[in-house]
Amino acid sequence: MPPGRPVAVARGLLVACHPLPTLAVTAFATAWSLAVGLAPVRAALVALAVLLGQLSIGWCNDAVDAPRDLAVGRRDKPVVQGLVSRRMLVPAAVGALACCTAASLALGVRPGVTHLVAVAAGWAYDLGLKSTAASPLPYAVAFGLLPAVATLAAPAPSWPLPGVMVGAALLGVAAHFANTVGDAADDAATDVRGLPQRLGPATSLRVSAVLVAVAALALLTAAGRAREASIVLLVAGALVAGSGGVLAGRMAGRGRTAFRLTLAAVALVVAGFLFTA
């Protein structure tokens, strides 16, 4: 292997795993695990399982998309840049999935299988649902189940309250719609025709904002009376998301502001989410 090539491959694998979503989901799973009372070692095992699952989904995504990305010359993709090949991504994805399976089942059968179903939903998205009108479904399943991994791994296993699972699912679907807003041209070039792409960027941004607001309301049903901080954060998130939705439907040029408001709303709702534990 030429000098410097291992560094290029490592950088390619890092970019191909979609690092920001991977870290965000892993950080949330870790924080939620600690919030519901898992011991630090147990929470670290949840974090490891979630991280490995996210790595497998990200590498699978870029491996599946590689032929189309190469055909249209998507320079933002590491395969097109020549940093990593599809041949490397496939075993990386499968290897991460195998390690994820081991780490998940080490938590126990119920939390392990629950997490593996969530990861399977991510793979189903990569392997075909991404380009169909059912594209939001894997997000709803994966994110809806994510809070249950920690609560089922607790000393007294239990499912989260319905409001928690519904809120998480809605946040996941909202993220799906928001993620497509800046990729409309690339998605059109690679013939990605998920539900957000069919609706268009402006409508997707409005849908995302509404889903965040509804997620906040769902989570409010799970906020105990003593959780004033949770209620304040969730209400603020719902109001900010509503503002983003209104701006998204107004005159041209406000899309970026609406997107930023939606992101701010997500941050508030996620913070409120953690206080519902």
C-alpha positions as CSV (number, residue, x, y, z in Angstrom):
1,M,0.0,0.0,0.0
2,P,1.5,3.4,-1.0
3,P,2.7,5.8,1.8
4,G,-0.2,7.8,3.1
5,R,-2.8,5.4,1.8
6,P,-3.9,4.1,5.2
7,V,-4.5,7.6,6.3
8,A,-6.7,8.3,3.2
9,V,-8.6,5.1,3.8
10,A,-9.2,5.9,7.4
11,R,-10.4,9.4,6.4
12,G,-12.7,7.8,3.8
13,L,-14.2,5.4,6.3
14,L,-14.7,8.3,8.7
15,V,-16.6,10.4,6.2
16,A,-18.5,7.4,4.8
17,C,-20.0,6.5,8.2
18,H,-21.8,9.9,8.2
19,P,-20.0,11.0,11.4
20,L,-22.3,13.8,12.6
21,P,-25.5,11.7,12.7
22,T,-23.5,8.8,14.0
23,L,-22.1,10.8,16.9
24,A,-25.4,12.5,17.6
25,V,-27.4,9.3,17.9
26,T,-24.7,7.7,20.0
27,A,-24.5,10.7,22.3
28,F,-28.2,10.7,22.8
29,A,-28.3,7.0,23.5
30,T,-25.5,7.4,26.1
31,A,-27.2,10.4,27.8
32,W,-30.6,8.7,27.8
33,S,-29.0,5.5,29.3
34,L,-27.5,7.5,32.2
35,A,-30.7,9.5,32.6
36,V,-32.8,6.3,33.1
37,G,-30.3,5.1,35.7
38,L,-28.0,2.7,34.0
39,A,-24.6,2.2,35.6
40,P,-21.8,3.9,33.7
41,V,-20.4,0.5,32.5
42,R,-23.8,-0.6,31.3
43,A,-24.4,2.8,29.6
44,A,-21.0,2.5,27.9
45,L,-22.1,-0.9,26.5
46,V,-25.3,0.7,25.1
47,A,-23.1,3.4,23.6
48,L,-20.8,0.9,22.0
49,A,-23.7,-1.1,20.6
50,V,-25.4,2.0,19.2
51,L,-22.1,3.3,17.8
52,L,-21.4,0.1,16.0
53,G,-24.9,-0.1,14.6
54,Q,-24.7,3.5,13.3
55,L,-21.3,2.7,11.7
56,S,-22.7,-0.3,9.9
57,I,-25.7,1.7,8.6
58,G,-23.5,4.5,7.4
59,W,-21.0,2.3,5.6
60,C,-23.8,0.2,4.1
61,N,-25.4,3.4,2.8
62,D,-22.3,4.6,1.0
63,A,-21.6,1.1,-0.3
64,V,-25.1,0.8,-1.8
65,D,-25.0,4.4,-3.3
66,A,-21.5,4.0,-4.7
67,P,-22.4,3.1,-8.3
68,R,-24.8,6.0,-8.5
69,D,-22.5,8.5,-6.8
70,L,-19.7,7.5,-9.2
71,A,-22.0,7.8,-12.2
72,V,-23.0,11.4,-11.4
73,G,-19.6,12.4,-9.9
74,R,-20.7,13.4,-6.4
75,R,-17.5,14.9,-5.1
76,D,-18.7,15.0,-1.6
77,K,-18.6,11.2,-1.3
78,P,-15.4,9.5,-0.3
79,V,-15.8,6.7,-2.9
80,V,-15.9,9.3,-5.7
81,Q,-12.9,11.1,-4.1
82,G,-11.0,7.8,-4.2
83,L,-10.4,7.7,-0.5
84,V,-12.1,4.4,-0.1
85,S,-13.6,1.8,-2.4
86,R,-16.9,0.0,-2.4
87,R,-14.9,-3.2,-1.8
88,M,-13.7,-1.8,1.5
89,L,-17.1,-0.4,2.6
90,V,-19.0,-3.7,2.2
91,P,-16.8,-5.8,4.7
92,A,-16.6,-2.7,7.0
93,A,-20.4,-2.5,7.1
94,V,-20.7,-6.3,7.7
95,G,-18.0,-6.4,10.3
96,A,-19.5,-3.5,12.2
97,L,-22.9,-5.2,12.1
98,A,-21.4,-8.4,13.4
99,C,-19.7,-6.5,16.3
100,C,-23.0,-4.6,16.9
101,T,-24.8,-7.9,17.2
102,A,-22.4,-9.2,19.8
103,A,-22.4,-5.9,21.8
104,S,-26.2,-5.7,21.6
105,L,-26.9,-9.2,22.8
106,A,-24.4,-8.7,25.6
107,L,-27.0,-6.3,27.0
108,G,-29.4,-9.1,27.2
109,V,-31.9,-10.7,24.9
110,R,-34.7,-8.2,25.1
111,P,-32.6,-5.0,24.8
112,G,-30.3,-6.7,22.3
113,V,-33.0,-7.9,19.9
114,T,-34.8,-4.5,20.3
115,H,-31.6,-2.7,19.2
116,L,-31.0,-5.1,16.3
117,V,-34.5,-4.5,15.0
118,A,-33.7,-0.8,15.0
119,V,-30.5,-1.4,13.2
120,A,-32.3,-3.7,10.7
121,A,-34.6,-0.8,9.9
122,G,-31.6,1.3,9.1
123,W,-30.3,-1.3,6.7
124,A,-33.7,-1.7,5.1
125,Y,-33.6,2.0,4.4
126,D,-30.2,1.7,2.8
127,L,-31.0,-1.4,0.8
128,G,-34.2,-0.1,-0.9
129,L,-36.7,1.9,1.1
130,K,-34.6,5.0,0.7
131,S,-35.9,5.6,-2.8
132,T,-39.6,4.8,-2.0
133,A,-42.5,6.7,-0.6
134,A,-42.1,4.5,2.5
135,S,-38.7,6.1,3.3
136,P,-39.8,7.6,6.6
137,L,-40.8,4.2,8.0
138,P,-37.3,2.9,8.9
139,Y,-36.6,6.2,10.8
140,A,-39.9,5.8,12.8
141,V,-39.0,2.3,13.7
142,A,-35.3,2.8,14.5
143,F,-35.7,6.0,16.5
144,G,-38.9,4.9,18.2
145,L,-37.2,1.8,19.5
146,L,-33.9,3.5,20.6
147,P,-35.1,4.7,24.0
148,A,-36.3,1.2,24.8
149,V,-32.8,-0.3,24.4
150,A,-31.7,1.5,27.6
151,T,-34.9,0.9,29.7
152,L,-34.9,-2.8,28.8
153,A,-31.2,-3.0,29.8
154,A,-32.0,-1.6,33.2
155,P,-31.9,-3.8,36.4
156,A,-35.7,-3.6,36.3
157,P,-36.4,-3.9,32.6
158,S,-39.4,-2.0,31.2
159,W,-40.7,-0.4,28.0
160,P,-40.6,3.5,28.0
161,L,-43.9,5.4,28.2
162,P,-45.8,5.5,24.9
163,G,-45.2,9.3,24.7
164,V,-41.4,8.7,24.8
165,M,-41.4,6.2,22.0
166,V,-43.8,8.2,19.9
167,G,-41.8,11.4,20.5
168,A,-38.6,9.6,19.5
169,A,-40.1,8.2,16.4
170,L,-41.4,11.6,15.3
171,L,-38.0,13.2,15.9
172,G,-36.4,10.5,13.7
173,V,-38.9,11.1,10.9
174,A,-38.4,14.9,11.3
175,A,-34.6,14.4,10.9
176,H,-35.2,12.4,7.7
177,F,-37.2,15.2,6.2
178,A,-34.8,17.9,7.3
179,N,-31.7,16.0,6.1
180,T,-33.0,16.1,2.5
181,V,-33.5,19.9,2.3
182,G,-30.0,20.7,1.3
183,D,-29.5,17.6,-0.9
184,A,-32.4,18.1,-3.5
185,A,-30.0,18.5,-6.5
186,D,-27.8,15.6,-5.6
187,D,-30.8,13.3,-4.8
188,A,-32.4,14.2,-8.1
189,A,-29.1,13.4,-9.9
190,T,-28.8,10.0,-8.2
191,D,-32.6,9.2,-8.6
192,V,-33.3,9.1,-4.9
193,R,-37.1,9.4,-4.7
194,G,-38.0,9.0,-1.0
195,L,-41.1,10.7,0.3
196,P,-39.3,14.0,1.2
197,Q,-37.8,14.2,-2.3
198,R,-41.3,13.7,-3.8
199,L,-42.7,16.5,-1.7
200,G,-39.8,18.9,-2.4
201,P,-37.5,20.9,0.0
202,A,-40.0,23.6,1.1
203,T,-42.7,21.1,2.0
204,S,-40.2,18.8,3.6
205,L,-39.0,21.6,5.8
206,R,-42.6,22.4,6.9
207,V,-43.3,18.7,7.6
208,S,-40.1,18.5,9.7
209,A,-41.0,21.5,11.8
210,V,-44.5,20.2,12.4
211,L,-43.2,16.8,13.4
212,V,-40.8,18.3,15.9
213,A,-43.6,20.3,17.4
214,V,-45.8,17.2,17.6
215,A,-42.9,15.2,19.1
216,A,-42.6,17.8,21.8
217,L,-46.3,17.5,22.6
218,A,-46.0,13.7,22.7
219,L,-43.1,13.9,25.1
220,L,-45.1,16.3,27.3
221,T,-47.4,13.4,28.1
222,A,-44.4,11.6,29.6
223,A,-43.1,14.5,31.6
224,G,-43.8,14.0,35.3
225,R,-45.1,16.8,37.5
226,A,-41.7,17.3,39.1
227,R,-40.0,17.8,35.7
228,E,-40.6,21.5,35.3
229,A,-37.4,21.8,33.2
230,S,-38.6,19.2,30.8
231,I,-42.0,21.0,30.4
232,V,-40.3,24.3,29.8
233,L,-37.9,22.9,27.2
234,L,-40.5,20.9,25.4
235,V,-43.0,23.8,25.2
236,A,-40.2,26.1,24.0
237,G,-39.2,23.5,21.4
238,A,-42.7,23.2,20.1
239,L,-43.0,27.0,19.8
240,V,-39.7,27.4,18.0
241,A,-40.6,24.5,15.7
242,G,-43.9,26.2,14.9
243,S,-42.1,29.4,14.0
244,G,-39.8,27.4,11.7
245,G,-42.8,25.8,10.0
246,V,-44.5,29.2,9.5
247,L,-41.3,30.7,8.0
248,A,-40.9,27.7,5.7
249,G,-44.3,28.4,4.2
250,R,-43.6,32.1,3.6
251,M,-41.7,34.0,0.9
252,A,-38.5,32.7,-0.7
253,G,-35.2,33.4,1.1
254,R,-36.4,32.4,4.5
255,G,-35.7,28.7,4.1
256,R,-32.3,28.9,5.8
257,T,-33.8,30.7,8.8
258,A,-36.6,28.2,9.0
259,F,-34.0,25.3,8.9
260,R,-32.0,26.9,11.7
261,L,-35.1,27.4,13.8
262,T,-36.0,23.7,13.2
263,L,-32.6,22.7,14.4
264,A,-32.8,24.8,17.4
265,A,-36.2,23.3,18.2
266,V,-34.8,19.8,17.9
267,A,-32.0,20.8,20.4
268,L,-34.6,22.0,22.9
269,V,-36.9,19.0,22.4
270,V,-34.0,16.6,22.8
271,A,-32.9,18.4,26.0
272,G,-36.4,18.2,27.3
273,F,-36.5,14.5,26.2
274,L,-33.7,13.7,28.6
275,F,-35.5,15.2,31.5
276,T,-38.5,13.0,31.0
277,A,-36.6,10.0,32.3
